[in-house]
Amino acid sequence: MKYLVLALALAFSSAQSEENKAKPETVKVCIDVQGKDGKPVMDPKTGKPKQDCKVMKKHKKHEGTAIPEKK
């Protein structure tokens, strides 16, 4: 019985820790698809340029300390 209670407690605590983790901020980045001639490829249905979209993580920029100048 002790092992059953211990197993349930561990399972419940691990499930909570996964929910509390912060999801990374993401940004959707789209660029126009270019053909061999360097011009954007047009979509025949919409008449707009085709785009290749990806979802990327947004990284935090850390502020550094200034490097002192030599005398």
PEURLIN-V522755 format. One record per residue. OMEGA is omega as a letter, one per 40 degrees, with the letter a starting at -180 (none if undefined). Layout:
OMEGA
OMEGA
This chain:
i
a
i
i
i
i
i
i
i
i
a
a
i
i
i
a
i
i
a
a
a
i
i
i
a
i
i
a
i
i
i
i
a
i
a
a
i
i
i
i
a
i
a
a
a
a
i
i
i
i
i
a
i
i
a
i
i
a
i
i
a
i
i
i
a
i
a
a
i
i
none
